[in-house]
Amino acid sequence: MPLTSVFKDTSLSALSGVLPFVFANMDVAVIAADAEHRIAMVNRKACDMFGYDEVELVGQKARMLYADPADAIELQGTDSMDTDADPEDKTVVINYRRKSGQSFDGETLVAPIDSPERQNLLFLVFIRDVTHRLATEHTLSQLHTITTSRELGFEERIDAILRLGTEHFGLPIGVFSHIAGDTCTVMRVIDPDGVLKPGMTFRFAEIYCSHVYNVDDVRGFFHAGESEIRSHPCYINFQLEAYLGATIFVDGERYGTLNFSSPEPTTPFSNQDIELVRLFAQWVGHELARRADVQKLEEARLELEVRARTDALTGMFNRRYMEERLDAELDRSRRYGNTLAVVLLDFDHFKSINDQYGHAAGDVALELFADKVRELSRATDVTARWGGEEFLILMPETDLAGAWNFLERLADSLRTIGFTRKGQRITLTMSIGLAIARSDDDRDTVVNRADEAMYRAKSSGRNRICLAVGDEHYG
């Protein structure tokens, strides 16, 4: 509806007298200007928004309100001054300046009041401060970019969120903390003075986080020195005037806080500020929960992997893994010309130990052997339970002399670590077969030669080491 239909008397003087009453209590700034851009009327909201008294504005050129006077000139050429334009096209965002010098973004709608002859008597300018809304929209966009980035790790994302929060809230210190018992630990921090660092701890009761953590929500103080917390130890010790923080929950359990603070007071925090810091904290909590889930899945995967390649009783590798490893070591030995010792070991009279003392005694013997092998072996040696009481050892880059020396030490050690069952001392001995891999060996041939040597050791009286036939020249 054209504004001329609202007023029966459309003379300039009559309108100037009526408009202040019409728009006095509107929650949007209203400024009436004539065709020469002189301010004819302002409402109370406009005075509050720009920081001027009414007498300081009326009669002045409207360009005094623009952060850049050029915007006032450009506005004349936009649809906002076109009486025939669609109302949706008349709204623009202009950067204005308050009397204090502070600039702000105003969503601006210009509505002309015409005379019956279509002459512009006045222009009504409706202005809504959208600075915070636009800043919040920008921050949300930045938050989305941070949280969806595949190039940033978790700590890098936390740092980016802390930087984003310090910029948006105008609070220079940002902290991601973990609280356990009476201790608050700084996990990540943005501090321009470099005083706060990750790993620092504080008593929970002596920091503002206690106010947040104890209520499980967002708390903010914009001027602590003039609030109910002016006697709080954090204010007394650190003189932090402004604080905004939210509790971080991980799977419903309190973890810590995400907070921002400043030694200088600030303006009161808006509802958007509160929701935004809550959103930051919610993302951190969800990410911590996701990371915990991923870690549990990885631990489960590793455990399954270990179980799939490990003998449950001895903790040694199992036969399936050893077959794969033996193929790989044989290939490496051929490629680089390195020697590879392959050893097959079998307990002597193991069935008698089980029959006379029980299978638990046999298990002890196997475990004692595994412990001794781990103690004497090099990091590059590989041992597996080949089957029953048989074990296979791979010794890469080891010649006959080196392998023989190791096996003698192992056999001697086993004889000294026997154990007692039913009042009887059980001495452990083994029959050992040693083969040195040849260039034409595969898995089966080298193991068969070590197996043949082991059975010669058994048939020769047990408790000894035998070398595979034809391997003497590897010494």
Backbone torsions as a table, in degrees:
resi	resn	phi	psi	omega
1	MET	NA	127.6	177.8
2	PRO	-60.8	138.9	-178.6
3	LEU	-63.9	-20.8	178.4
4	THR	-63.9	-26.7	-179.8
5	SER	-74.7	-15.0	179.2
6	VAL	-79.0	-32.1	-175.5
7	PHE	-111.7	125.9	179.0
8	LYS	-75.3	-37.2	178.5
9	ASP	-101.2	111.3	-175.0
10	THR	-102.8	21.6	175.1
11	SER	-73.0	150.7	-175.7
12	LEU	-60.0	-42.6	-177.7
13	SER	-67.0	-39.4	-179.8
14	ALA	-65.6	-43.1	-179.7
15	LEU	-63.7	-41.7	-178.6
16	SER	-61.3	-29.2	179.7
17	GLY	-82.8	-28.1	-176.3
18	VAL	-85.6	-40.3	-171.0
19	LEU	-56.5	-41.5	-179.1
20	PRO	-56.3	-33.5	179.5
21	PHE	-76.4	-34.3	-178.1
22	VAL	-67.2	-42.4	-172.4
23	PHE	-106.8	10.4	-173.1
24	ALA	-56.6	-42.9	-172.3
25	ASN	-105.7	14.6	178.8
26	MET	-69.6	144.8	-179.4
27	ASP	-89.3	31.1	176.2
28	VAL	-141.9	143.3	179.8
29	ALA	-68.4	132.8	178.4
30	VAL	-126.4	126.6	178.2
31	ILE	-127.7	130.1	175.3
32	ALA	-104.8	129.5	-179.9
33	ALA	-131.1	148.1	179.0
34	ASP	-84.7	-175.4	-176.7
35	ALA	-63.5	-20.9	178.9
36	GLU	-93.4	9.9	178.7
37	HIS	67.3	24.2	172.3
38	ARG	-87.7	137.3	-177.9
39	ILE	-74.5	123.4	-179.4
40	ALA	-103.3	-24.8	-176.5
41	MET	-160.1	144.1	172.1
42	VAL	-136.7	147.8	174.9
43	ASN	-95.4	177.5	-175.1
44	ARG	-62.2	-39.0	-178.6
45	LYS	-63.6	-36.2	178.7
46	ALA	-65.8	-41.1	178.1
47	CYS	-62.4	-43.2	179.4
48	ASP	-65.2	-40.2	-176.3
49	MET	-66.8	-42.0	-175.6
50	PHE	-95.0	-14.1	176.8
51	GLY	82.1	16.8	179.1
52	TYR	-108.0	155.2	167.1
53	ASP	-80.3	158.3	-178.4
54	GLU	-57.6	-39.7	-176.5
55	VAL	-68.3	-20.8	179.4
56	GLU	-80.2	-16.0	-175.3
57	LEU	-105.1	-44.0	-175.2
58	VAL	-61.7	129.6	-179.7
59	GLY	93.4	-12.2	179.9
60	GLN	-88.3	158.6	175.2
61	LYS	-70.9	138.0	-176.2
62	ALA	-63.7	-21.2	-177.2
63	ARG	-62.1	-17.9	179.3
64	MET	-63.8	-17.8	-176.0
65	LEU	-91.8	-8.9	-176.6
66	TYR	-89.6	139.2	175.1
67	ALA	-63.7	-37.0	175.3
68	ASP	-124.0	109.9	-178.1
69	PRO	-54.0	-24.0	-179.8
70	ALA	-62.6	-26.4	178.8
71	ASP	-62.6	-33.6	-179.8
72	ALA	-66.5	-38.6	179.4
73	ILE	-69.5	-43.6	179.9
74	GLU	-63.9	-31.1	-177.2
75	LEU	-62.8	-29.0	-179.2
76	GLN	-65.0	-26.2	-176.7
77	GLY	-96.5	6.8	-178.4
78	THR	-98.8	171.0	178.8
79	ASP	-66.3	-13.9	179.9
80	SER	-66.3	-19.7	178.0
81	MET	-106.4	6.3	-177.8
82	ASP	-94.5	114.3	-175.8
83	THR	-67.2	-19.6	-178.2
84	ASP	-97.4	0.5	-176.9
85	ALA	-75.8	155.4	174.9
86	ASP	-62.8	134.7	-179.1
87	PRO	-54.0	-34.2	-179.6
88	GLU	-66.4	-24.1	-179.0
89	ASP	-86.3	-4.6	-175.1
90	LYS	-88.5	-10.1	-177.7
91	THR	-88.1	126.1	177.1
92	VAL	-132.8	160.9	176.4
93	VAL	-105.5	120.6	-177.9
94	ILE	-116.3	143.0	176.2
95	ASN	-89.2	114.0	-178.2
96	TYR	-105.0	170.3	178.6
97	ARG	-131.6	131.1	176.9
98	ARG	-79.3	169.8	177.9
99	LYS	-59.6	-31.8	-179.4
100	SER	-71.4	-11.5	-177.2
101	GLY	98.8	-10.7	179.4
102	GLN	-73.6	135.3	178.7
103	SER	-97.3	157.3	177.1
104	PHE	-153.4	159.4	179.2
105	ASP	-94.9	127.0	-179.5
106	GLY	-118.2	123.8	172.9
107	GLU	-74.8	117.8	-165.8
108	THR	-118.8	131.8	175.3
109	LEU	-124.5	126.3	-179.9
110	VAL	-108.9	125.6	179.8
111	ALA	-125.2	117.1	-179.9
112	PRO	-79.7	146.3	170.2
113	ILE	-108.3	116.1	-174.6
114	ASP	-102.3	155.4	169.3
115	SER	-82.5	168.2	177.7
116	PRO	-56.9	-24.7	-179.7
117	GLU	-88.0	12.9	178.6
118	ARG	67.0	26.8	173.6
119	GLN	-91.9	133.1	179.7
120	ASN	-72.1	109.0	177.5
121	LEU	-82.1	-48.0	179.6
122	LEU	-143.3	156.1	170.5
123	PHE	-116.5	123.2	175.1
124	LEU	-91.3	124.2	-180.0
125	VAL	-111.5	117.7	178.6
126	PHE	-102.5	125.3	-174.6
127	ILE	-126.7	129.0	174.9
128	ARG	-120.6	126.9	-179.9
129	ASP	-70.7	111.3	-178.7
130	VAL	-114.5	18.6	-179.0
131	THR	-55.4	-49.7	-176.2
132	HIS	-68.8	-38.2	179.3
133	ARG	-63.0	-44.8	179.4
134	LEU	-65.9	-39.0	178.5
135	ALA	-64.7	-39.9	179.2
136	THR	-66.0	-42.0	177.7
137	GLU	-61.3	-41.3	178.0
138	HIS	-64.8	-42.4	-179.9
139	THR	-64.3	-41.3	177.8
140	LEU	-62.4	-38.4	177.0
141	SER	-64.1	-43.0	178.2
142	GLN	-64.9	-39.4	178.8
143	LEU	-61.8	-41.9	178.0
144	HIS	-61.7	-42.4	179.3
145	THR	-62.1	-41.9	-178.8
146	ILE	-66.4	-49.5	-172.6
147	THR	-73.2	-18.8	179.6
148	THR	-101.8	-1.5	-178.6
149	SER	-68.6	132.5	176.5
150	ARG	-91.6	-5.9	-178.8
151	GLU	-90.1	-15.5	-176.9
152	LEU	-102.4	136.0	173.0
153	GLY	-79.9	177.2	-176.4
154	PHE	-59.5	-49.8	-177.6
155	GLU	-65.3	-35.2	177.4
156	GLU	-66.2	-36.4	177.6
157	ARG	-67.7	-41.7	178.1
158	ILE	-60.4	-45.2	178.8
159	ASP	-60.5	-41.0	-179.8
160	ALA	-66.0	-38.6	177.9
161	ILE	-66.9	-40.7	177.7
162	LEU	-62.3	-43.2	177.2
163	ARG	-62.3	-42.6	179.7
164	LEU	-61.2	-42.4	179.8
165	GLY	-66.4	-41.3	179.6
166	THR	-62.6	-36.8	179.2
167	GLU	-71.6	-44.3	-175.5
168	HIS	-69.5	-46.0	-176.1
169	PHE	-84.2	-10.8	-177.7
170	GLY	69.7	27.3	178.9
171	LEU	-116.0	115.6	-167.8
172	PRO	-71.3	-17.7	-175.8
173	ILE	-107.6	124.7	177.3
174	GLY	-124.3	132.5	-175.1
175	VAL	-134.8	133.8	168.9
176	PHE	-109.1	117.0	-172.8
177	SER	-123.0	155.9	173.0
178	HIS	-117.5	132.6	-177.4
179	ILE	-116.2	125.1	177.6
180	ALA	-135.6	116.2	-178.1
181	GLY	63.8	-124.4	-178.1
182	ASP	-99.7	13.8	-175.2
183	THR	-120.2	132.3	174.7
184	CYS	-110.5	123.1	-178.2
185	THR	-109.6	129.5	175.9
186	VAL	-75.2	117.0	-179.7
187	MET	-90.6	-50.3	176.1
188	ARG	-138.7	151.2	-175.0
189	VAL	-154.0	145.5	168.3
190	ILE	-116.5	115.2	-179.2
191	ASP	-141.7	108.7	-176.8
192	PRO	-59.8	-25.5	179.6
193	ASP	-88.0	-9.4	177.6
194	GLY	70.4	17.0	180.0
195	VAL	-76.2	-46.1	179.4
196	LEU	-84.6	137.4	-180.0
197	LYS	-139.6	151.4	176.8
198	PRO	-56.3	139.4	179.7
199	GLY	98.5	-17.3	178.4
200	MET	-67.8	145.7	-179.7
201	THR	-123.4	150.5	178.2
202	PHE	-138.5	152.8	173.7
203	ARG	-69.5	128.4	-174.2
204	PHE	-54.5	-41.9	-175.5
205	ALA	-70.7	-12.8	-174.9
206	GLU	-102.2	10.4	179.7
207	ILE	-127.2	159.2	-179.0
208	TYR	-62.1	-23.2	-178.0
209	CYS	-57.0	-25.0	179.8
210	SER	-62.2	-34.0	178.8
211	HIS	-67.0	-35.6	-179.8
212	VAL	-76.6	-50.3	-173.0
213	TYR	-64.0	-35.8	-176.7
214	ASN	-75.9	-19.5	178.6
215	VAL	-107.0	-0.9	177.5
216	ASP	56.0	37.8	-175.3
217	ASP	-154.5	-166.1	178.6
218	VAL	-90.2	136.9	172.2
219	ARG	-133.2	145.0	178.8
220	GLY	-142.3	142.2	175.6
221	PHE	-131.4	119.8	-176.4
222	PHE	-97.0	-14.3	177.0
223	HIS	-153.1	79.7	-172.1
224	ALA	-58.7	-35.4	-177.1
225	GLY	-64.2	-18.1	178.9
226	GLU	-118.0	27.3	-179.3
227	SER	-125.2	-176.4	-177.6
228	GLU	-72.0	-9.8	-178.6
229	ILE	-102.5	16.5	-178.3
230	ARG	-65.0	-17.8	177.0
231	SER	-96.2	4.5	-179.2
232	HIS	-68.1	141.3	179.8
233	PRO	-55.2	-32.4	-179.5
234	CYS	-65.8	-38.9	178.5
235	TYR	-72.1	-42.0	-179.2
236	ILE	-64.2	-41.7	-174.7
237	ASN	-84.6	-35.3	-171.9
238	PHE	-118.2	-9.0	178.5
239	GLN	54.4	41.1	176.2
240	LEU	-84.8	114.7	-175.9
241	GLU	-83.4	-38.4	-175.6
242	ALA	-119.3	140.6	-177.9
243	TYR	-152.2	137.3	174.4
244	LEU	-140.9	119.6	-176.0
245	GLY	-144.9	157.2	178.8
246	ALA	-135.4	147.4	177.3
247	THR	-74.6	138.4	175.2
248	ILE	-99.3	125.9	177.0
249	PHE	-110.8	138.4	175.3
250	VAL	-122.6	112.3	-177.1
251	ASP	52.5	41.8	176.4
252	GLY	83.8	-6.3	-180.0
253	GLU	-104.8	140.1	178.9
254	ARG	-67.0	133.2	-179.1
255	TYR	-111.5	-44.9	-176.2
256	GLY	177.0	-147.5	-179.5
257	THR	-139.9	157.7	167.5
258	LEU	-117.9	120.8	-173.3
259	ASN	-143.9	157.0	-179.6
260	PHE	-132.4	142.1	-176.0
261	SER	-150.3	169.3	-178.2
262	SER	-155.2	145.8	174.3
263	PRO	-75.6	-7.1	179.3
264	GLU	-109.0	142.3	176.1
265	PRO	-66.8	161.2	-179.9
266	THR	-135.8	-177.0	175.7
267	THR	-77.1	158.8	179.4
268	PRO	-56.0	144.4	179.7
269	PHE	-77.1	139.4	-179.7
270	SER	-86.0	169.6	175.0
271	ASN	-60.7	-33.8	177.8
272	GLN	-65.9	-38.4	176.6
273	ASP	-60.7	-45.2	-178.4
274	ILE	-63.3	-45.0	179.7
275	GLU	-67.0	-33.7	-177.9
276	LEU	-69.6	-45.6	179.9
277	VAL	-67.9	-31.5	174.5
278	ARG	-64.9	-40.3	178.7
279	LEU	-64.8	-42.8	176.1
280	PHE	-55.5	-49.6	-177.0
281	ALA	-65.2	-37.3	178.5
282	GLN	-63.1	-41.5	179.3
283	TRP	-64.2	-43.2	179.6
284	VAL	-60.0	-43.8	179.1
285	GLY	-62.9	-43.3	178.2
286	HIS	-63.6	-39.9	-179.3
287	GLU	-68.1	-39.6	176.1
288	LEU	-62.2	-41.6	178.3
289	ALA	-65.1	-41.5	179.6
290	ARG	-64.3	-42.6	179.0
291	ARG	-63.3	-38.1	178.0
292	ALA	-64.6	-40.9	178.3
293	ASP	-64.3	-43.4	179.0
294	VAL	-62.7	-41.2	179.3
295	GLN	-63.6	-40.9	177.9
296	LYS	-64.4	-40.8	177.8
297	LEU	-64.0	-40.1	179.3
298	GLU	-66.7	-41.1	178.0
299	GLU	-63.8	-39.8	177.4
300	ALA	-65.1	-40.9	178.8
301	ARG	-62.8	-44.3	179.8
302	LEU	-64.6	-38.8	178.9
303	GLU	-63.9	-42.6	177.5
304	LEU	-64.0	-38.6	179.0
305	GLU	-64.5	-42.3	178.4
306	VAL	-64.3	-43.2	179.6
307	ARG	-63.5	-36.6	-177.7
308	ALA	-67.3	-23.1	-177.0
309	ARG	-117.7	6.5	-172.7
310	THR	-122.6	141.8	172.5
311	ASP	-77.4	125.6	-172.6
312	ALA	-63.6	-36.6	-175.0
313	LEU	-75.0	-50.3	-171.8
314	THR	-94.3	-18.0	-174.9
315	GLY	78.6	-0.4	175.9
316	MET	-78.3	166.0	174.8
317	PHE	-64.0	156.8	177.0
318	ASN	-96.1	177.4	-173.8
319	ARG	-64.4	-40.4	-177.9
320	ARG	-59.7	-45.5	178.6
321	TYR	-65.3	-41.8	-177.7
322	MET	-62.6	-37.1	178.3
323	GLU	-61.0	-42.7	178.0
324	GLU	-65.5	-42.0	-178.4
325	ARG	-68.1	-37.5	179.1
326	LEU	-63.9	-42.5	176.4
327	ASP	-58.6	-44.2	-178.5
328	ALA	-66.0	-41.6	-179.2
329	GLU	-69.8	-35.9	176.2
330	LEU	-64.4	-41.9	178.8
331	ASP	-63.6	-43.0	178.9
332	ARG	-65.5	-38.6	179.4
333	SER	-63.1	-41.6	178.4
334	ARG	-68.4	-41.1	-175.8
335	ARG	-65.2	-42.1	-173.8
336	TYR	-105.7	-1.9	178.6
337	GLY	71.6	23.7	179.4
338	ASN	-88.2	150.7	176.8
339	THR	-78.3	149.7	179.5
340	LEU	-138.4	117.9	177.9
341	ALA	-92.9	133.4	179.1
342	VAL	-120.9	123.5	-172.3
343	VAL	-123.7	131.9	174.1
344	LEU	-115.3	126.2	-176.2
345	LEU	-124.1	141.4	-180.0
346	ASP	-140.0	131.5	179.9
347	PHE	-62.7	143.2	175.1
348	ASP	-84.8	134.8	175.2
349	HIS	55.7	36.9	-177.6
350	PHE	-66.5	-37.2	179.3
351	LYS	-62.0	-36.4	179.3
352	SER	-66.0	-36.4	177.9
353	ILE	-63.1	-45.0	179.1
354	ASN	-64.9	-43.7	-176.9
355	ASP	-67.7	-39.4	-173.8
356	GLN	-86.6	-36.4	-173.0
357	TYR	-116.5	-4.2	178.9
358	GLY	96.8	158.8	-177.3
359	HIS	-66.4	-24.7	177.1
360	ALA	-62.4	-36.9	177.9
361	ALA	-66.9	-39.1	176.4
362	GLY	-62.9	-39.0	177.8
363	ASP	-63.5	-39.0	178.3
364	VAL	-61.4	-42.5	179.3
365	ALA	-60.0	-43.3	179.4
366	LEU	-64.1	-41.6	-179.6
367	GLU	-67.3	-39.0	178.1
368	LEU	-63.6	-40.8	177.8
369	PHE	-62.3	-46.1	-178.6
370	ALA	-60.2	-42.7	179.6
371	ASP	-62.4	-41.7	-177.4
372	LYS	-69.1	-38.2	177.7
373	VAL	-63.4	-43.8	178.6
374	ARG	-61.4	-36.6	-179.3
375	GLU	-67.8	-38.4	-172.6
376	LEU	-95.3	-19.9	-173.2
377	SER	-76.3	158.7	170.7
378	ARG	-84.3	165.8	-180.0
379	ALA	-64.3	-26.7	-177.6
380	THR	-85.0	-14.0	179.4
381	ASP	-75.5	148.4	-178.6
382	VAL	-127.4	127.8	179.7
383	THR	-124.0	138.9	179.2
384	ALA	-139.3	150.3	170.8
385	ARG	-79.2	111.3	-172.6
386	TRP	-80.7	-29.9	179.3
387	GLY	162.9	129.7	-179.9
388	GLY	58.3	-117.9	178.6
389	GLU	-103.1	16.5	178.3
390	GLU	-96.9	142.1	177.8
391	PHE	-131.4	146.3	177.5
392	LEU	-118.2	133.7	179.0
393	ILE	-121.3	131.4	172.1
394	LEU	-105.1	132.4	179.9
395	MET	-127.4	88.0	-178.6
396	PRO	-62.9	148.2	175.9
397	GLU	53.1	43.2	-179.1
398	THR	-130.0	124.5	178.9
399	ASP	-87.6	-177.0	-176.3
400	LEU	-59.3	-46.0	-176.4
401	ALA	-63.5	-44.0	-179.5
402	GLY	-64.9	-43.2	179.6
403	ALA	-65.2	-42.5	-178.4
404	TRP	-63.0	-42.3	179.3
405	ASN	-62.0	-43.1	178.3
406	PHE	-62.8	-44.4	-176.7
407	LEU	-66.9	-34.7	176.6
408	GLU	-65.9	-41.5	177.9
409	ARG	-64.7	-40.3	179.7
410	LEU	-64.7	-45.8	-179.6
411	ALA	-63.1	-42.8	178.5
412	ASP	-62.6	-40.3	-179.2
413	SER	-66.2	-39.5	-179.9
414	LEU	-62.2	-37.8	-178.5
415	ARG	-64.8	-24.9	-175.9
416	THR	-93.7	-7.5	-176.0
417	ILE	-111.6	26.7	176.2
418	GLY	-56.4	173.0	-177.9
419	PHE	-138.7	168.4	-174.4
420	THR	-109.4	133.6	174.1
421	ARG	-139.5	132.5	179.3
422	LYS	53.9	38.0	178.2
423	GLY	76.6	4.0	-178.2
424	GLN	-111.1	140.1	176.6
425	ARG	-84.8	123.6	179.6
426	ILE	-103.4	117.3	178.3
427	THR	-97.0	134.7	-177.3
428	LEU	-99.6	125.4	173.1
429	THR	-132.0	160.4	-177.9
430	MET	-138.3	150.2	170.3
431	SER	-99.2	129.2	-169.3
432	ILE	-126.0	130.8	175.4
433	GLY	-114.7	132.6	-176.1
434	LEU	-121.3	130.1	175.8
435	ALA	-129.9	144.9	174.6
436	ILE	-106.2	122.7	-174.5
437	ALA	-60.2	139.2	176.4
438	ARG	-105.2	165.4	-175.1
439	SER	-63.9	-26.8	-178.9
440	ASP	-99.4	8.0	179.8
441	ASP	-74.2	144.6	164.5
442	ASP	-117.0	-173.8	-175.9
443	ARG	-57.0	-47.4	-175.1
444	ASP	-68.3	-42.4	-174.5
445	THR	-67.6	-41.5	-177.6
446	VAL	-71.5	-37.3	178.0
447	VAL	-68.6	-38.7	178.3
448	ASN	-61.7	-39.1	179.2
449	ARG	-68.2	-38.5	176.1
450	ALA	-67.4	-35.7	179.4
451	ASP	-67.2	-40.6	178.5
452	GLU	-63.5	-40.2	178.7
453	ALA	-66.7	-37.2	179.3
454	MET	-64.7	-41.4	-179.9
455	TYR	-69.8	-28.8	173.0
456	ARG	-65.8	-36.3	177.1
457	ALA	-63.7	-39.2	179.7
458	LYS	-68.4	-45.1	-176.8
459	SER	-71.7	-16.0	179.8
460	SER	-92.2	7.1	177.4
461	GLY	119.4	1.4	179.5
462	ARG	64.8	179.6	176.4
463	ASN	54.1	48.4	-179.1
464	ARG	-159.2	173.1	178.8
465	ILE	-114.6	133.9	174.3
466	CYS	-124.9	145.1	-178.9
467	LEU	-98.4	142.0	177.7
468	ALA	-60.4	144.9	-177.7
469	VAL	-61.4	132.4	175.8
470	GLY	89.2	0.7	-177.6
471	ASP	-97.9	8.3	-175.4
472	GLU	-62.5	-31.2	-174.4
473	HIS	-75.2	-2.6	177.7
474	TYR	-86.7	2.0	-177.5
475	GLY	-76.0	NA	NA
